[in-house]
Structures are given as C-alpha cells and as structure tokens.
Amino acid sequence: MLQIVTGHADAALADRVAGAEALQTRLAAAGAFAAGAATTAALRAAFIVHSARMQGNTMTAAEVAVARARGTVAGKTANEHQDIRNLDLGLSYVETLAEGAMPLTERLVRVLHALVMRDLTGEEDESGSYRSSDLAHLSYPVPPAVDVVAAMGSFGRWLTLKPESVEYLASPILRATYAHTRLLTIHPFVNGNGRTARLLLNLLLLRAGFPPVALDSAAYPAYLHSLDEAGRNGDLSPILSLVLDAVDRSLAAYT
C-alpha cells in the first residue's frame, strides 16, 4: 500500500510515479522544456479546453482559441466565453507563482477560486467565498458547511509544510495529486471547485519543473468515480492513475 497523507493508493503505482519523475528529470536536464515553447503552448491550450469541458463548457478547441483571443463565438453563452478567459488567466497566474517562492497557502486557494469565477453571471457573490450550505447532492460525502473553515485551515497548514518537515510529501506527483483531491473532497465552494483544484494540481507540478497537464475530459465519468473512491474510502488509486496518464501525455510531447 502506498500511503499518501490521509489517503492510500495501490503500491503498484509507485513504479509509474518514479518513472514519470525520472523522465521529467532527464528531460529538464536535456533542456527539452526550455526548447519546447510551442509544445508548452499546446499543453496550456489543452488544459483550458479539457478543464472547461469538465464543467459543461461546449466550446471546441478552435472556439476556445477564439475566446482566449477575446473574440466572440456565435451560439456560445457569455459565461462560456468568460469561463475560458478565466482559466487562461488562472493558468498564467499559477505559471507566475511556480517561478517564485511564494508560499502555498489557504488564501492562495481562495484567490485561484476568485480567478476562475471572475465575472461569471449569477455567481459573483460566491467568488472566493466558502460555501454556507451543505451539499447533500454530491455522490461522495463532504464536510457540512459549518466544518469547511476548519477543514480548509488544516489543508492550508499541510500546503505550507516545508521539505524538512517529517509530514512533507516529497514526491511532486503524489503531492499534487493529494492537494487536488483533498480540495475536492472538502468541496469548500458552491461552484468552481474542480477548476480551482485542477489549477492547484498544475501549480504544484509546475513548481516541481513539470509541464502543464490536462486531465482528459473524455474520462470525466472515471474522474467522478475516482473522487467517489477518494471521498468514501480514502483510495487515491483511481485519481492517481488519471493524473499519471495526464503527466505521461505531457512528458511524451517533449520526447
């Protein structure tokens, strides 16, 4: 069994994690990421397309490109356009953060959420704010609203752990996977949790020297199932497998 903070995963996935992290190290040493600006741009676009689709945005990749360039796509809603622009801005922000040493904090999570919810019609009041209602409709259990502040405080303290801490999770892939999944199993916001969590996933990977990654929107049912397993049973095997698939795709683009 592979222990991942408060969760666990199949020990067989440890070899995949080690292999992906070793490949990232080799590619970075060879200068592949620095020389692959066009590849990185394509991966950025893929992240925006797939993260938006997971939340029901119906834009095609070509339409997403138009929206990112501040154009208008006929037949698409204002919120769909704004959703794309928010994800673009959010990814740019985490790329900037990844290059610096700003601590990862609970407040930063709220900033990421405010970015993805920016100017979305009907949801302005909720932007950056924790939910005040329970979410009994979710397929996996999440804390009641009264416990969200405490749960996020605990999560925030984990995010700020230094490498010298005995509780620090050294593997960047495991650390990013846990951060993404823990945020979603707390589900601190009414809307925008998934988009915020996927930005956080990328922030932790980018800070460790990985390129952008996109969880495949075509695997959305498997994604939801993986969150069920994590939320109900503490089993991170399914979500870790999906993250590894995304990491593998991104790294393969540079080989």
C-alpha positions in Angstrom: 0.0 0.0 0.0 1.2 3.5 -0.9 0.5 5.9 1.9 -0.4 9.4 0.7 -1.0 11.6 3.7 -4.5 10.7 4.9 -5.2 8.5 1.8 -3.6 5.5 0.2 -3.1 4.0 -3.3 -2.1 0.7 -4.9 1.6 0.1 -4.3 1.9 -0.9 -8.0 1.5 2.7 -8.9 4.7 3.7 -7.2 6.8 2.5 -10.1 4.8 4.7 -12.5 5.3 7.7 -10.2 9.0 7.0 -10.0 9.3 6.5 -13.8 7.5 9.8 -14.6 9.5 11.8 -12.2 12.8 10.3 -13.5 11.7 11.1 -17.1 10.9 14.7 -16.0 14.4 15.0 -14.5 16.0 13.7 -17.8 14.0 16.0 -20.0 14.8 19.0 -17.8 18.5 18.2 -17.8 18.4 17.9 -21.6 16.8 21.3 -22.0 13.6 19.8 -23.6 11.2 22.1 -21.8 13.2 25.3 -22.4 13.4 24.4 -26.1 9.7 23.3 -26.4 7.8 26.6 -26.3 5.3 25.5 -28.9 4.7 22.2 -27.1 4.1 24.0 -23.9 1.7 26.4 -25.6 -0.2 23.4 -26.9 -0.4 21.8 -23.5 -1.6 25.1 -22.0 -4.4 25.1 -24.5 -5.3 21.5 -23.8 -5.6 22.3 -20.1 -8.0 25.1 -20.8 -10.1 23.0 -23.2 -10.4 19.9 -21.0 -10.9 21.7 -17.7 -13.7 23.8 -19.2 -15.3 20.8 -20.8 -15.4 19.0 -17.5 -17.7 21.8 -16.2 -20.0 21.6 -19.2 -18.5 24.2 -21.5 -19.4 23.2 -25.1 -16.7 25.1 -26.9 -14.4 23.2 -29.3 -10.7 23.6 -29.3 -10.9 26.1 -32.2 -13.6 28.1 -30.4 -11.6 28.1 -27.2 -8.7 29.7 -29.2 -11.1 32.4 -30.4 -12.4 33.1 -26.9 -8.9 33.3 -25.5 -8.1 35.9 -28.1 -11.0 37.9 -26.9 -13.1 37.0 -29.9 -16.8 36.0 -29.9 -18.1 32.6 -30.9 -21.6 32.6 -32.3 -24.1 30.4 -30.3 -22.0 30.3 -27.2 -23.0 32.0 -23.9 -21.2 34.9 -22.3 -20.4 32.6 -19.4 -18.8 30.1 -21.7 -16.6 32.8 -23.1 -15.7 34.1 -19.6 -15.0 30.6 -18.3 -12.3 30.2 -21.0 -10.7 33.6 -20.2 -10.8 32.9 -16.5 -9.0 29.5 -17.0 -6.4 31.2 -19.2 -5.8 33.9 -16.6 -5.7 31.4 -13.8 -3.1 29.2 -15.6 -1.0 32.3 -16.3 -1.2 33.2 -12.7 -0.1 29.7 -11.5 2.8 29.8 -14.0 4.0 33.0 -12.5 3.6 31.6 -9.0 5.5 28.5 -10.0 8.6 30.6 -10.9 8.7 32.2 -7.5 8.9 31.2 -3.9 5.5 32.5 -2.6 4.2 30.0 0.0 1.3 27.9 -0.9 -1.5 28.9 1.5 -5.2 28.6 2.1 -5.6 32.2 1.0 -4.0 31.3 -2.3 -6.6 28.7 -2.9 -9.3 31.3 -2.4 -7.5 33.6 -4.9 -7.4 30.8 -7.5 -11.1 30.3 -7.0 -11.9 34.0 -7.4 -10.0 33.9 -10.7 -12.0 31.0 -12.1 -15.3 32.5 -11.0 -14.5 36.1 -12.1 -17.4 37.9 -13.9 -19.5 34.7 -14.3 -23.1 35.9 -14.4 -25.1 34.9 -11.3 -22.1 33.7 -9.3 -20.3 36.9 -8.4 -21.2 36.9 -4.7 -19.8 33.4 -4.3 -16.4 34.2 -5.9 -13.6 33.4 -3.4 -16.0 32.7 -0.6 -16.6 29.4 1.3 -20.0 27.8 1.0 -22.6 28.4 3.7 -24.8 25.5 2.6 -24.4 21.7 2.8 -24.0 19.7 -0.4 -26.0 16.5 0.1 -26.4 16.1 -3.7 -22.8 15.1 -4.3 -22.1 11.4 -4.8 -19.4 11.4 -2.1 -19.5 12.8 1.4 -18.1 16.3 2.0 -17.9 18.2 5.3 -21.0 20.2 6.3 -20.7 23.9 5.7 -20.0 24.5 9.4 -16.8 22.4 9.2 -15.4 23.9 6.0 -13.3 26.6 7.6 -11.7 24.1 9.9 -11.1 21.6 7.1 -9.5 24.3 4.9 -7.4 25.5 7.8 -6.0 22.0 8.2 -5.5 21.7 4.4 -3.8 25.1 4.4 -1.4 24.1 7.1 -0.5 21.0 5.1 0.2 23.1 2.0 2.7 25.3 3.9 4.8 22.4 5.1 8.5 22.7 4.3 10.6 19.9 2.8 12.3 19.4 6.1 9.0 18.6 7.9 8.5 14.9 8.6 5.0 15.2 7.3 6.1 16.7 3.9 5.2 14.6 0.9 8.4 14.7 -1.2 7.1 13.2 -4.5 5.8 16.1 -6.6 3.2 13.9 -8.4 1.9 12.5 -5.1 1.8 15.9 -3.5 0.0 17.5 -6.4 -2.5 14.6 -6.7 -3.3 14.7 -3.0 -3.7 18.5 -3.0 -6.1 18.4 -5.9 -8.1 15.6 -4.4 -8.2 16.8 -0.9 -9.5 20.2 -2.1 -12.3 18.4 -4.0 -13.2 16.1 -1.1 -13.6 19.2 1.1 -15.5 21.0 -1.7 -15.3 24.4 0.1 -17.1 26.4 -2.6 -20.5 26.1 -4.1 -19.2 26.1 -7.7 -15.7 26.2 -9.3 -14.1 23.5 -7.0 -12.9 21.4 -9.9 -11.4 24.3 -11.9 -9.7 25.5 -8.8 -8.4 22.1 -7.9 -7.0 21.5 -11.4 -5.2 24.8 -11.3 -3.7 23.8 -7.9 -2.7 20.4 -9.4 -0.8 22.3 -12.1 0.7 24.8 -9.7 2.4 22.1 -7.7 3.6 20.2 -10.7 4.9 23.4 -12.5 6.7 24.4 -9.3 8.5 21.0 -9.4 9.6 21.5 -13.0 6.8 19.6 -14.9 5.0 21.0 -17.9 1.2 21.8 -17.8 -1.0 18.7 -17.6 -4.6 18.2 -18.7 -6.9 15.6 -17.1 -8.8 14.1 -20.1 -12.4 15.4 -20.2 -13.4 12.3 -22.2 -12.6 10.3 -19.0 -14.9 12.5 -16.9 -17.0 9.6 -15.6 -13.8 7.9 -14.4 -12.8 11.2 -12.9 -16.0 11.4 -10.9 -15.6 7.7 -9.9 -12.1 8.5 -8.7 -13.4 11.3 -6.5 -16.0 8.9 -5.1 -13.3 6.4 -4.2 -11.2 9.1 -2.6 -14.0 10.7 -0.7 -15.7 7.5 0.6 -12.7 5.1 1.0 -9.6 7.2 1.0 -8.5 5.3 -2.1 -6.4 7.6 -4.3 -5.5 4.8 -6.8 -8.1 5.8 -9.5 -7.3 9.6 -9.4 -3.5 9.0 -9.2 -3.8 6.8 -12.3 -5.6 9.6 -14.1 -3.1 12.1 -13.1 -0.2 9.8 -14.2 -1.9 9.4 -17.6 -2.0 13.2 -17.9 1.6 13.6 -16.8 2.7 10.9 -19.2 0.9 12.6 -22.1 2.6 15.9 -21.3 6.1 14.5 -20.9 5.7 12.4 -24.1 5.0 15.6 -26.0 8.7 16.6 -25.5 10.3 13.3 -26.4 
